[in-house]
């Protein structure tokens, strides 16, 4: 099939009763420059053969033409998984002002998979008109839709979305709470007192992954409220939380946590010994020199390296004659 009759020829072949012939025609397309070719491709998305539908969606992905959005959105609800995946992939590649309009309309679709795919596509388009619909999707009944809405708002980096995102920290789904923490940080709310208070509360979240994320962001908050609660988190039942709490205390240069961190140097877990050594080095805790020296003979090479770096940091601090104190930004 060659120009100028590509679209017309394709339309004729796609009417062939043999699905193999229709499939072959689609696999042989190399030139998509004919502006009319979009029409037979859109029609092929409704073909009775799923392979034909998937192949047509692949070409619509390459075209990236907003006129295809309604057909592609419709294919997200296809009975065949291959077609649904091809539609989701194609939708992420379609651009243009008209695309956003069609996608926003599709946010009311009954299928959670369709709504999730539409949200991902809106994220890629970066159209400012999508902001309010995405914020509305934070209240969707499906947790995966809510999670993608949170991720999309984080990706768009519009600080005005922060108030709409904060309730997601209390979402009934742990995965949504977890990504909401990072999303709010990405919107510039990291050191905000109200957010820090929310994160402190999340250090008691029933899901350890949420507690981990809260500890990480609190460590970057540079806020005086965080340190006492992070010290308490060193006793958390999940070692991953204890590790991130230790690292966070180091980032905060929380000298008040020195004794707690020294205790962690005796942990049975190498990851915890390494995190405690790293934190003590950042604090430049002279009181930790002796236990850190003992770690120079640790069985774990990474722990030995962390102890060595910590001791070097402490010696450098002593050489400067500095007294390191907890320094925090406050609202």
N, C-alpha and C positions, 0 to 999 in steps of 0.2 A: 504494500500500500504506500503510495507516494503522493505528495502534494500535486495538484490542488484538491484532489478528491478523497483525501484521507478520511475525513469525517463521514462522507457519504458512503464510501466503501465499507468502513467499519460498521456503520449502521446496518448495511445490507448483510454483512457476514454475521452480525450478532442476532439476526433473525433466522439463522440456520437452525433447523431442528436438532442437529447433532451437537451436544454440549462440548464434545472434543474439538469440533471446528471453531466453536465460539472461544474456547480456551486458547486454542492455537493463535487465533487472530489477536487476542489480547497480549499473548506473550511475545508476538512479533512486532509490536508497536515500539518504534525507536524515536519517532519524531512527534512531539506534542505541540508543535508550533501552530497548527491549525486552530484558530480561535473557536471554531465550531465543534471541535472534537469533544469538548466537555459534555455536549448533549447526549451522544450515544453512550458515553461512559457513565453518566448519571442514570440513564435508562438501564444499563447493565448491572447497576447496584441492586436492581429489583429482579434480576434473572433468577430462574428456578434452580440453577446450579450454583452451589456455594463457592466452588472454585472460581467460576466466572465472576461472582460478586466480589470475592476477595481480590482478584486480579484488577478489576475495575477500580476498586478502592485504592489499590497501590498506585495506579496512574493518577487518580484524583489527588493523592498525597503529593505526587511529583508536580502536579499543576499548581496546587496551593490556591486555587480560585475560590473566592468566597461564595460564588453561586452554587457551589457543591455542598455547602453546609447543611441545608435541610435533608438532603439525601444521605449524607454521611451520618448525621445525627440519628436518622431513622435506622441506619444499619447497626447502630450501637445496641439495638434491641433484637438483633438477628438471632435465629435459633441456633446458628452454627458459631462455635467459639472462635474459629479462625476468622470469620467475617467480623465478629465483634472486635477482635484484636486489631484487625486491619483498619477498621473504622476509627478506633481510638487513636491509632498511630497517625492516620491521615488527618484527623481533626487537629492534632497538635501542629501540623504544618501549614494550615490554612490561615491566611492573613487578610487584612483589609478591613475597612470600616464596616462594611456590611456583615462581615463574619461575626463581629461582636454582637450585633443586633440579633442575629439568628441564634447565637449561642445563649445569650441572656434569656431569650424566649424558651429555650430548651431546659432551663433550670427547673422548670415546673414538671418535667417528665416524671412519670410514675416509677420508672426503673432507677434504683440507686446507682447501678453501673453507668447508666446514661448520664445522670447528674454528676457523678464523679469525673467522668471523661470530659464533660463540658467544662467543669471547673478547671481541670488541668489545661485545657485549650485556652480558656480565658486568661490563665496565668501567663501563657506564652505570648499571647497577643499584646498584653500590657495596655489595654485600652482603659482609660480612666473611668469610662462609663461602667466598667465591671465592678468597681469598688463597692458600691452599695449592694448590688446583688450578691457579691461574695460575702459581705458582712451578714446579709440575711441568711446565707447558707450555713452560718455558724449554729443556727438553730434547727438544722435539718434533722429529721428523725433517725437518719442512718449515720452511725459513727464514722464510717469511712468517708462519707461526704463531708462531715464536719471537719475531719482531719485534713482532707485536701483543701478545704476552704481556709483553714488556719495556715497551712503551708503556702497557699497562694498569696494570702495577705502579707505573709512574711517576705515572700519573693518580690512583691510589688514595692515593699519598703515605703509605705505611706504612713507617717507617724500619726495622722489623724484617725487611723484605724485602731490605735491602741485601746481606747475605751471600749470599743466593740469586742476586742479580743480578750479583755481581762476576765469576763465570766467563763471563758473556756478553761481557765485554770481550775474551775470547779466542775468541769464536764464529768458526767458519769463514766465515761470511757477513759481508761488510763492512757491510751495512746494519744488521745486528743489533749489531755492535760500535759503530757510530756512535750509535744511539739508546740503547745501554746507558750511554754516557758521560753523556748528558744526564739519563737516568733516575736514575743514582746521585747526580748533583748535586742533583736535585730532592728526593731523600730525605735531604738534609742532610749528605752525605758529602764536600762540596766540599773542605774544608781538611784532610781526614783524610790522614795521612802515607802510609798504605798505598795509598789511591786515587791520591794525587799520584804515587807511584812507578809505579803502573800506567799513568797518563796519560803520564808521561815516556816510558815504553816505547812507548806508542802514537804518539808523535811520529815513530817510525820505521816505522809501519804501512805496508804496501804500497799501501793505498788513500788517496788524498789527502784524501778527504772525512772519513775517520776522523782523519787528522792535523789537519785544520782544527778539528774538534770538540774534540780533545784540547787544542789551543792555546787555544781560547776558554775552556774550563773552567779550564785552568791559570792563565789570566790573572785569573780570579775567585777563585782559591784562596787568595791572600795567603800563600803558602807559600814559604819561602826556597829550597827545593829546585828550584823551577821555573825561575828566571831563567836559569841557565847553559844549560839545555837549550833554552829558548826562543830564546836568542841563537844557538845552533847551527841552529835551525829557520829563521833568517833566510836561510840558504843553501839552503833546500829547493828541489827541482826544480819544485814547483808554486807559482805566484805567490800563489794563494789562501792557502796555508799561510804564506808569508812575510808576507803582509798581516796575518793573524790573530796571528802571533807578534809582530809589531811592536806591534799594538794591545794585546796581552797584556802586553808589557814596559812599556808606558805605564801600564796599570792597576796593575801591580806597583810603579810608580815606580822602576824598575830603573836607577839612575844608571850602573851598570857597563856598560849597553848603549848609552850615549850615542854612542860612536864608531861602533858598528855601525849605529845608526839614522841617524846623519849620512850614512854611506855610502849608505844606502837612499834618501836624498833625491835622489840622482842617477839613480835608476831611470828606465828608458824608460817605465814604466807609471805613469800618473797615480794609480791606486789605491794603489800602493805609496808614492809620494811623499806623498800625502795621509795615509796611515796613519803613516808615519814622522814627519811634522810633528806630527800629533796626539799621538803618543807622547812626542815631545820636549817638547811643551807640558805634558803631564801630569807629566813628570819635572822640569820647570822647569830644563832644562839650559842654563845660561848659555853653555856652550862651543859651543852650536849656533846662537847668534844670527846670526852672519855668514851661514852657509849658508841659514838660514831667511829672512833678508832677501832673498837672491837669488831665493827662490821667490815673492816678492811680484810678480815679473814673469813668473811661470809662464804658459804658454799655457792651462792648465786653470783655470777659475774656482774650482772646489772646492779645488784645491791652494792657490791664492792665499788663499782664506778660511782654510784650515787653518793656513797659515803665519802669517797675521795673528793668529789666535787664540793660536797657540803663543807668538809673540813677546810678546803681551799678558800671557800667563800667566807667562812668564819675567820680564818687567819687574815684575809684581806680586810675585813671589817675591823679587826683588832688593830691592824697596822694603820688604818686611817684614824683610829682613835674615836670612831663613831659609836654612838649608842643608838641602836635601832629601836624605834618605837612603832607601835601600830599607828599608821596614818590612814585616815579615812576621809572620803568626801562625804559631806552631809548636805542634804537639801536645805 
